[in-house]
Amino acid sequence: MRSTELVQWFRQSTPYVNMHRGKTFVIMLDGDTIACPNFINIISDISLLHSLGIKLVIVFGARFQINDLLQEHQLETHYHKNIRITDPRTLELVKQAVGKLNYDITSRLSLRLPHSPVINVVSSNFILAQPIGVDDGVDYMLSGKIRRIDTDNIKQQLERDSIVLLGPIAPSVTGETFNLPFEEVATQVAIKLKAEKLIGFSPTQGILNERQETISDLLPQDAAMHLQELIEKDQYHSSQARFLQAAIDVCRAGVKRSHLLSYVEDGSLLQELFTRDGVGTQLSMESSEEIRIATVADIPGLLELIHPLEQQGILVKRSREQLEMEIANYTIIDRDGVIIACAALNRYPAENMAEMACVAVHPDYRNSSRGDILLEAIQKRAREAHIAKLFVLTTRTVHWFQERGFRLADVADLPQYKRENYNYQRRSKILIQDLDAEI
């Protein structure tokens, strides 16, 4: 990374560092993720998150390692409704695999740079289990489900700046040990702690579409369709399916966002959390982008967006004071607290006309649909105000507006105030669109 790219990345990441500090993230690490050579880098990035003040609960699985041990001991495994049936012999191997991973993860989290504080990793009996029992005549034996989660104790450890590490086995009140689905542990812990995020890993960079491209955003109903497709392909135990099951449940229970990232590609975790667009798949009840009316608090972000365009002569310069007076005229697209597009609606009631002014889209999003989204929002505001005609003055985007129903016009067609103040040196093109005034 060149020095200029590094500086730009730091500047772009700052809002997200502030946004995430003090929040609780639940991170799912399945056995495939832990077995990947890139896992040591993932652990380093998790340590970095901790150093930035993020409260972390790590929930790990061991299916990959358990299956290896079962094969090594020539033992078969059986499932019922996608849950492993755990007999006493299998449970011993489960304990062996889970115990080793617990110590391995703890030791890797303890790696530190000189003069860096040691991370306190806490594993305890935060979870009590109970047997699943018998279902359809099938005895699950020592496969269990969650009976209780000691959320108060977990929160105390997080407040003490510890990382909480949870595995897929837990004791019961009768002193037995049960094998739990690790995605169930992650789901219930995230819900009980009211976590800000659930994060998981898979071989691919999130969920892919038919063209093998990452789907950036998913709603729960769409995620459920992808999960069903995986189940129909007999891939319920894949990393993607287990994450989707957990993410759908936590999302509907109030956890704001879940993220699925590649455990193969180095740096995926940091890119997802500290850049505007991320790299993986995000699942939430609503889009990460919000279209809304601007407030005074948005002025610094607006200035940052429009200043480069003013310097290039694309936009007329506006002072901070002018923005403050006209702030209610602005419609913005807010992506995770960063303004990526804006447009103002300036009204001229005497002529029943309005201007779409100060149209700006961040360079990273100019080849997207944000311009159309802004235009639709401005048209809607104008119609709600019973405006008959919408006009724009532009030097660069004449064809774009013509393609969307605007027609070229003359200075004489402008409202009186705009006619008297028209800048003949800029020679802006005038385009007008007739609006249906009915709401």
N, C-alpha and C positions, 0 to 999 in steps of 0.2 A: 504494500500500500504506500503510495507516494505521500509526502508530508502534507500536501494540500488536501488530499482525500482523507487523511487522518484527522486533520483539523475540522473538515466539513462534517465527518462522522461524529466527532465529539460534540460539535455544536447542535447537530440534529438530535443526538441522543439525550441531551440535557433535560428537555421537558419530560422524557420518559423516566429518567433517573429520579427526578422529583416526584413524578406521578406514582412510581412503584414503591418508593421508600415507606416503610412501616406497614406495607400490605402483606397479606398471607398468601403464599402460593403453595399448592400441593403438586408435587412432581411425581409422575408415574415412571418407574424404571422397570420394564419387564426383563425377563431373563435374556431375551435376544439383544436388547440394548446393552446389558451388562457384558455380554459375550463379545460385543463388537470391539475391534481394535481402537475405534475412536472414543470409546467410553472414558478413557483417562482424560481426554479433552473436555468431555461433557461434565465430568466431575470438577475439573478446574473452573469451568464456567459457572457451575452451581456455587462453588466457593466464592467466585466474584460477585454473584448475586447477593450472597450473604454479607459480603463486605460493604455492599451498597445499601444495607439496612432493610433488606427484604426478609420477612419471616418465612422460613422454609420447613415444610414437612415433606419428607421423601418416603414414598411407599414403593417397595420393590417386590417384584415377582420372581419366581424361580422355575417356571415351567420347563424352559429349555434345559436347565441344569438337572432338574428332577428326572426328565425323560432320559437324559444321558446316563444317569445313575441306574435307572430301572433297566435300561438296555445292557449296561455293564454287568448287572446282576441277573440278567436274563429273566426279568419279571415283566409280565404284561400289565398294562393299565387299562382300566375300563371307565367309560363315561356314561352318565345318564343325564339327559337334558343339558349336555355340555358341561357338566360338573364331574370332576374326577372322583371316583369312588376310592376312598383311602382306607385300606386295611392296615393292621398294625405294622406289618413289614414295610409297606409303602411309606407309612408315617415316619419310620426311622430314617429312611432315605430322604424324605422331605426335610426332616430336621437337620440332617447332615448338609444338604444343599443350602438351605436357608441360613443356617448358622455360619457357614463359610462365607456366603455373600454378605451377611451382616458385618462380619469382621473385615472383609475386603473393602466394602464401601466406607466403613468407618476409618480404616487406615488411609485410604486414598483422600478422604476429606481432611485428614490430619496433615497431609503434605502442605508445606507452607514456604513462602519466600522468607529470606532473612529479615528479621525485625517485624515480621507479621505475627499477629496474635494467633494462638492455637484455637481452632474451632472446637467448641464443645458439642459433641454429637451424643444425643441421648436416645437410648432404646430401653423401653421398659414395658410393663404390662398395662399399657394404656387401653388395651382392648380386651374385653372378656367375650368368650365365644360360647356357643351352645351347639349341640348336634342338629344337623338338618333333619335327621330321622329317616323315616321310610316314606317313599313316594312311589305310587304305582307298583307297590310290592317290592321295590328296590331299596335295600338298606344302604345308605351312604356311609355307614360306619363312622369313621373318624374325619369325615368331611363336615365342616361346620359353617355356621353363619354368625354374624355379629349379634351379640346380646346387648353390650353396652360399650360406649366409648367415653373414656375419662377426659372430656374436653377441657375441664378446668385445669387439670394437671398439664395437658399439652400446652394450653395458653400460658401457663406459668413458665414453662420451659422456654417458650418462644420469647416471652418478655425478658428472660434472662440471657437472651441472645444465643440460645442453643439451636442447633438443627435437630429436629425430631425425625428419627428413622424408624419406620414401621415395616415389618415383614408380613408374610402371608400365613403365619401360624400364631395361635393365641390360646391361652389357657381358659378353662371353664371354672365355675365355682366348685365343681366336684374334683378339681385337680387334674383332669384330663387335658390333653393337648389336641387341638383341632386344626386341620388344614383348611384355609379360607381362600376363596377367589380373590386375588390381589386387587382386581378392579373394583370389587365390592368394598374393600377396605378404603381405597382411594376415594370412591364415590361418597361413602358415608362420612369420612373424615372431612372432606371438602365441604359437604353440606352442613355438618355440625359446627364447623369452625367459621362458617360463612366466609369461606375463602374468596379472594379476589379472582384467582385464576386456578385452573387445572391444566397441567402441562403433561403431554405424553410424547412418545417417540415411536417411529416406525421405520422400515427400510427406505420408504419413499418420503419425499418432502411434502408431507400432508396427504390429503385425499386427491387422487388424480381423476381427471375427466377422460372422455373417450380418446382425446388426442394426447393423453399422457402429460397433461399440463396440470399444475397445482391449482386446485379450487381454493381461492383466497378466503372466501367467507361462506359459511353454511348456517342455515337455520335448523332448528331441531327436526322439523318435519322432513327436510332434505337429507339430513344426517341419518334419519331412520330408514330412508329408502336405500342409502348406500350400505347401511348395516344389514338390511334384509338381503341385498345382493350378495354380500360376503357370506352370509349364513347359507344361502342357496348354493353357493360354490363350495360349501363345506370348509369355510375359512373362519369359523367363529373364534378360534383360538389365535388368530393372527393379531399382530400388534394393532392394526387399524381397527379391527372389529371390537377388541376389548376397550380401546380408547373411546370409540364412538358410543358404545353402550354406557360407559361412565359419563362421557361428556353430555349426552342427551339427558341423563338423569339429573346431573348437577345443574345444568342450564335451566331445566324446568323447575328446579328447587331454589333458584335465585342466584347461583354463582354466575357472575357477569360474563366471563369469557373462558373458553377452553382452547388450547392450541396443540396441534399435532405437527411434529417436526421430524426431520430426518436424523437418525442416530448415526448415519454414515458420513454425512457432510459436516465437516468441522465448522464450528461457529454458528450453527443454525439457531441455537437458543438465544444468543446475543442479538443476532440479526432480527429475530422475530420480536423480541421485547424492546429493542432500542432503535428501531427504524420505523418510519411512517407506514410502510406497506408490508413489512415483515417478509417472510419467505415460505411459511407453511400454511396450514389451514386453520382458520379461526372459527369457532362455533359459538354463537351467542343468540340471544332472543331478538336482538336488533342489530342493524348494521353499525359498523364502527364509524360511519360518517353520518353527520346530522346536518340538515338544512334548516337554518333558523335566521331570525332577525338579529342583527348585531347589537351589542351593548357597548358601553364605554370601556368595559374591561377588555374588549376585543381590539381596541385601537392600536396597541403595540403590534399585534399580529397583522392587522391590516396594513400598517405602515411598512412592515417588513415585506409583505407581499407586493405592494404597489410601487415601492420606491425604485426597484430596478427598472420597471416599465416607464416611470417618470423620467429617469435618467436617459433612457433610450428615446425619449420623445414620443412614445406610444400613448401615454396617458398625460393629461394636463396635471401639473403639480397641484397638490392639495396640502394645506397646512394642517397641523394637528388640531388647531382651533376649529378649522372648517369641518374636519371629520367629527369633532365632538358635537358641533351644532347639528350635523346632518346624519348622525350615527343611526337613527331609527329608519333612515331610508335604505340602509344596506342589508342585503341578504347575503349570507355567507354559507360556505360548506366547511364544516368543522370536522376534521379527522383526528380523533384522539387528542383534542385540545389544540391542534394546529390548524390555522386557517389556510386552506389550499385553493379557495376560489371565492370571489366576491363580485357583486354588482349592486348598483344603487338604482332606486326608482325615484326620480325627481319629478314632482307633479306640477302641472300648470293648469290649475282649475278653471281659469277664465276661458281657456280654449278647449277644455276637456281633453288635454293631452298629457303625456308623461314621457320622460326620457329614461332610457336604460343607459346608465353612465358608469364610468369607472369599472369596466368589465376586466377582470384579471383572473387568470388561472396559473397556479404554480407550474413552473417548467416541467416538473416530473409528471404532470397530469394533463398536458395539452393535447396528447393524442388519445384522450379518453372521452367520455361522454359528459364531463363536468360542465362544459359550455352549454350543452343542451339542457342539462338539469337546471342550471342557473336561469336560462331563458324561460323555461317553463314556470319556474318559481316567480320570476318577475312578471310574466304574463298573468299568472294567477292573482298576484297582488294588484295588478292594474285592473283586471276585470272586477275584482271585489270592490275596488274603489269607483267602479262604473266609468273607467277611462275609455274613451272611444278610439284613441290612436296612440300607438307607442312608437317613439322614434329613437334613433341612435345617430351619433356623429362618430365616424371612424376613419382612420387613415390606412389601416392595414387589413381589415377583415370584411371588406365589402361583399365579396362572393359568399362568405360564410352566412351573412345575414340574408342575402338574396335567396340562397338555397332554402332558407327557413321562412319564406313568405314576405320578406320586406321588399319594398320597391324604392328605387332611387327617386329623390325629391329635390326641390330647390330651397334656397334660403327663405324664400317668400312663404313656404309651407310651414315654417317653424312658428312656435308661439312668439308673441311680440318681444318678450324679454330676451329670448334666445336669438331672435333676428338682430336686435340692437347690439348684442354682445358677441355676435359671430366673429371668430378669428379668421380673417381672410388670409393671413400668413400661413396658418396650418392647413388651410384648404381641405378641411375634413369633408368627406362625403356624407351626405344626409340620406338616411333611409327611414322609411315610415311603414308601419304595419297597421292595418285596420283591425281592431279587436271587436269581438262580440261582447257588447257591454253587459249582457245578461250574466248573472252569477250562476 
